[in-house]
């Protein structure tokens, strides 16, 4: 339920709105596709992709394209973020 609520109520596309110059729509779509957050993709298709990853231990990607698993570990156990 939490996934479906977040997928329908959050607006990751807004991160790209208001930039000057505005990024091409195709570039925004590509960035959102890379993290499985494209609102143009049906929510059940996105959920299916996410759920398949969860079965294999992958909780997906953040909007910054970092692994959610790393973020959870950092927040739960106080692990420092990985060095880029």
PyMOL commands that place a pseudoatom at each C-alpha (Angstrom):
pseudoatom trace, name=CA, resn=UNK, resi=1, chain=A, elem=C, hetatm=0, pos=[0.000, 0.000, 0.000]
pseudoatom trace, name=CA, resn=UNK, resi=2, chain=A, elem=C, hetatm=0, pos=[2.825, 2.428, 0.831]
pseudoatom trace, name=CA, resn=UNK, resi=3, chain=A, elem=C, hetatm=0, pos=[4.320, 1.997, -2.642]
pseudoatom trace, name=CA, resn=UNK, resi=4, chain=A, elem=C, hetatm=0, pos=[1.015, 2.682, -4.360]
pseudoatom trace, name=CA, resn=UNK, resi=5, chain=A, elem=C, hetatm=0, pos=[0.345, 5.711, -2.168]
pseudoatom trace, name=CA, resn=UNK, resi=6, chain=A, elem=C, hetatm=0, pos=[3.785, 7.178, -2.853]
pseudoatom trace, name=CA, resn=UNK, resi=7, chain=A, elem=C, hetatm=0, pos=[3.619, 6.372, -6.566]
pseudoatom trace, name=CA, resn=UNK, resi=8, chain=A, elem=C, hetatm=0, pos=[0.296, 8.151, -6.988]
pseudoatom trace, name=CA, resn=UNK, resi=9, chain=A, elem=C, hetatm=0, pos=[0.787, 11.131, -4.655]
pseudoatom trace, name=CA, resn=UNK, resi=10, chain=A, elem=C, hetatm=0, pos=[4.426, 12.180, -5.005]
pseudoatom trace, name=CA, resn=UNK, resi=11, chain=A, elem=C, hetatm=0, pos=[5.541, 14.150, -8.040]
pseudoatom trace, name=CA, resn=UNK, resi=12, chain=A, elem=C, hetatm=0, pos=[9.171, 13.403, -8.957]
pseudoatom trace, name=CA, resn=UNK, resi=13, chain=A, elem=C, hetatm=0, pos=[8.671, 15.220, -12.273]
pseudoatom trace, name=CA, resn=UNK, resi=14, chain=A, elem=C, hetatm=0, pos=[8.430, 18.490, -10.312]
pseudoatom trace, name=CA, resn=UNK, resi=15, chain=A, elem=C, hetatm=0, pos=[12.154, 18.205, -9.599]
pseudoatom trace, name=CA, resn=UNK, resi=16, chain=A, elem=C, hetatm=0, pos=[12.773, 19.157, -13.228]
pseudoatom trace, name=CA, resn=UNK, resi=17, chain=A, elem=C, hetatm=0, pos=[10.103, 21.848, -13.545]
pseudoatom trace, name=CA, resn=UNK, resi=18, chain=A, elem=C, hetatm=0, pos=[11.151, 25.464, -13.268]
pseudoatom trace, name=CA, resn=UNK, resi=19, chain=A, elem=C, hetatm=0, pos=[14.704, 24.894, -14.442]
pseudoatom trace, name=CA, resn=UNK, resi=20, chain=A, elem=C, hetatm=0, pos=[16.112, 27.449, -16.785]
pseudoatom trace, name=CA, resn=UNK, resi=21, chain=A, elem=C, hetatm=0, pos=[16.520, 26.370, -19.496]
pseudoatom trace, name=CA, resn=UNK, resi=22, chain=A, elem=C, hetatm=0, pos=[13.910, 23.640, -19.131]
pseudoatom trace, name=CA, resn=UNK, resi=23, chain=A, elem=C, hetatm=0, pos=[15.245, 20.152, -19.847]
pseudoatom trace, name=CA, resn=UNK, resi=24, chain=A, elem=C, hetatm=0, pos=[13.767, 18.333, -22.840]
pseudoatom trace, name=CA, resn=UNK, resi=25, chain=A, elem=C, hetatm=0, pos=[10.759, 16.180, -21.960]
pseudoatom trace, name=CA, resn=UNK, resi=26, chain=A, elem=C, hetatm=0, pos=[12.547, 13.131, -23.376]
pseudoatom trace, name=CA, resn=UNK, resi=27, chain=A, elem=C, hetatm=0, pos=[15.489, 13.718, -21.012]
pseudoatom trace, name=CA, resn=UNK, resi=28, chain=A, elem=C, hetatm=0, pos=[13.172, 14.020, -18.005]
pseudoatom trace, name=CA, resn=UNK, resi=29, chain=A, elem=C, hetatm=0, pos=[11.306, 10.866, -19.058]
pseudoatom trace, name=CA, resn=UNK, resi=30, chain=A, elem=C, hetatm=0, pos=[14.600, 9.015, -19.447]
pseudoatom trace, name=CA, resn=UNK, resi=31, chain=A, elem=C, hetatm=0, pos=[15.829, 10.122, -16.002]
pseudoatom trace, name=CA, resn=UNK, resi=32, chain=A, elem=C, hetatm=0, pos=[12.538, 9.098, -14.389]
pseudoatom trace, name=CA, resn=UNK, resi=33, chain=A, elem=C, hetatm=0, pos=[12.522, 5.764, -16.264]
pseudoatom trace, name=CA, resn=UNK, resi=34, chain=A, elem=C, hetatm=0, pos=[16.014, 5.026, -14.912]
pseudoatom trace, name=CA, resn=UNK, resi=35, chain=A, elem=C, hetatm=0, pos=[14.686, 5.158, -11.345]
pseudoatom trace, name=CA, resn=UNK, resi=36, chain=A, elem=C, hetatm=0, pos=[11.244, 3.659, -12.130]
pseudoatom trace, name=CA, resn=UNK, resi=37, chain=A, elem=C, hetatm=0, pos=[9.414, 6.888, -11.225]
pseudoatom trace, name=CA, resn=UNK, resi=38, chain=A, elem=C, hetatm=0, pos=[7.992, 7.978, -14.573]
pseudoatom trace, name=CA, resn=UNK, resi=39, chain=A, elem=C, hetatm=0, pos=[4.384, 9.029, -14.033]
pseudoatom trace, name=CA, resn=UNK, resi=40, chain=A, elem=C, hetatm=0, pos=[3.726, 8.308, -17.714]
pseudoatom trace, name=CA, resn=UNK, resi=41, chain=A, elem=C, hetatm=0, pos=[4.289, 4.586, -17.028]
pseudoatom trace, name=CA, resn=UNK, resi=42, chain=A, elem=C, hetatm=0, pos=[1.214, 2.888, -15.527]
pseudoatom trace, name=CA, resn=UNK, resi=43, chain=A, elem=C, hetatm=0, pos=[1.536, 2.559, -11.754]
pseudoatom trace, name=CA, resn=UNK, resi=44, chain=A, elem=C, hetatm=0, pos=[0.903, -1.194, -11.810]
pseudoatom trace, name=CA, resn=UNK, resi=45, chain=A, elem=C, hetatm=0, pos=[3.745, -1.679, -14.308]
pseudoatom trace, name=CA, resn=UNK, resi=46, chain=A, elem=C, hetatm=0, pos=[6.067, 0.339, -12.039]
pseudoatom trace, name=CA, resn=UNK, resi=47, chain=A, elem=C, hetatm=0, pos=[4.906, -1.626, -8.999]
pseudoatom trace, name=CA, resn=UNK, resi=48, chain=A, elem=C, hetatm=0, pos=[5.504, -4.927, -10.785]
pseudoatom trace, name=CA, resn=UNK, resi=49, chain=A, elem=C, hetatm=0, pos=[9.071, -3.911, -11.664]
pseudoatom trace, name=CA, resn=UNK, resi=50, chain=A, elem=C, hetatm=0, pos=[9.704, -2.743, -8.089]
pseudoatom trace, name=CA, resn=UNK, resi=51, chain=A, elem=C, hetatm=0, pos=[8.175, -5.893, -6.545]
pseudoatom trace, name=CA, resn=UNK, resi=52, chain=A, elem=C, hetatm=0, pos=[10.340, -8.092, -8.786]
pseudoatom trace, name=CA, resn=UNK, resi=53, chain=A, elem=C, hetatm=0, pos=[13.405, -6.257, -7.465]
pseudoatom trace, name=CA, resn=UNK, resi=54, chain=A, elem=C, hetatm=0, pos=[12.243, -6.657, -3.861]
pseudoatom trace, name=CA, resn=UNK, resi=55, chain=A, elem=C, hetatm=0, pos=[12.004, -10.432, -4.347]
pseudoatom trace, name=CA, resn=UNK, resi=56, chain=A, elem=C, hetatm=0, pos=[15.700, -10.312, -5.272]
pseudoatom trace, name=CA, resn=UNK, resi=57, chain=A, elem=C, hetatm=0, pos=[16.667, -8.021, -2.368]
pseudoatom trace, name=CA, resn=UNK, resi=58, chain=A, elem=C, hetatm=0, pos=[16.689, -4.762, -4.340]
pseudoatom trace, name=CA, resn=UNK, resi=59, chain=A, elem=C, hetatm=0, pos=[14.417, -2.030, -2.964]
pseudoatom trace, name=CA, resn=UNK, resi=60, chain=A, elem=C, hetatm=0, pos=[14.931, 0.220, -5.978]
pseudoatom trace, name=CA, resn=UNK, resi=61, chain=A, elem=C, hetatm=0, pos=[16.622, 3.574, -6.556]
pseudoatom trace, name=CA, resn=UNK, resi=62, chain=A, elem=C, hetatm=0, pos=[16.241, 7.010, -5.001]
pseudoatom trace, name=CA, resn=UNK, resi=63, chain=A, elem=C, hetatm=0, pos=[15.440, 10.057, -7.119]
pseudoatom trace, name=CA, resn=UNK, resi=64, chain=A, elem=C, hetatm=0, pos=[19.227, 10.655, -7.191]
pseudoatom trace, name=CA, resn=UNK, resi=65, chain=A, elem=C, hetatm=0, pos=[19.663, 7.139, -8.655]
pseudoatom trace, name=CA, resn=UNK, resi=66, chain=A, elem=C, hetatm=0, pos=[21.323, 5.794, -5.486]
pseudoatom trace, name=CA, resn=UNK, resi=67, chain=A, elem=C, hetatm=0, pos=[20.314, 2.368, -4.107]
pseudoatom trace, name=CA, resn=UNK, resi=68, chain=A, elem=C, hetatm=0, pos=[17.472, 2.536, -1.569]
pseudoatom trace, name=CA, resn=UNK, resi=69, chain=A, elem=C, hetatm=0, pos=[19.130, -0.357, 0.291]
pseudoatom trace, name=CA, resn=UNK, resi=70, chain=A, elem=C, hetatm=0, pos=[22.155, 1.883, 1.017]
pseudoatom trace, name=CA, resn=UNK, resi=71, chain=A, elem=C, hetatm=0, pos=[19.930, 4.728, 2.177]
pseudoatom trace, name=CA, resn=UNK, resi=72, chain=A, elem=C, hetatm=0, pos=[18.010, 2.469, 4.555]
pseudoatom trace, name=CA, resn=UNK, resi=73, chain=A, elem=C, hetatm=0, pos=[21.250, 1.080, 5.970]
pseudoatom trace, name=CA, resn=UNK, resi=74, chain=A, elem=C, hetatm=0, pos=[22.606, 4.569, 6.471]
pseudoatom trace, name=CA, resn=UNK, resi=75, chain=A, elem=C, hetatm=0, pos=[19.481, 5.757, 8.254]
pseudoatom trace, name=CA, resn=UNK, resi=76, chain=A, elem=C, hetatm=0, pos=[18.971, 2.630, 10.363]
pseudoatom trace, name=CA, resn=UNK, resi=77, chain=A, elem=C, hetatm=0, pos=[22.529, 1.891, 11.367]
pseudoatom trace, name=CA, resn=UNK, resi=78, chain=A, elem=C, hetatm=0, pos=[24.176, 5.282, 11.026]
pseudoatom trace, name=CA, resn=UNK, resi=79, chain=A, elem=C, hetatm=0, pos=[26.435, 4.106, 8.226]
pseudoatom trace, name=CA, resn=UNK, resi=80, chain=A, elem=C, hetatm=0, pos=[28.128, 6.956, 6.388]
pseudoatom trace, name=CA, resn=UNK, resi=81, chain=A, elem=C, hetatm=0, pos=[27.008, 7.498, 2.787]
pseudoatom trace, name=CA, resn=UNK, resi=82, chain=A, elem=C, hetatm=0, pos=[29.224, 5.794, 0.179]
pseudoatom trace, name=CA, resn=UNK, resi=83, chain=A, elem=C, hetatm=0, pos=[31.970, 7.954, -1.278]
pseudoatom trace, name=CA, resn=UNK, resi=84, chain=A, elem=C, hetatm=0, pos=[31.447, 8.898, -4.913]
for i in range(1, 84): cmd.bond("trace and resi %d" % i, "trace and resi %d" % (i + 1))
show_as sticks, trace
zoom trace
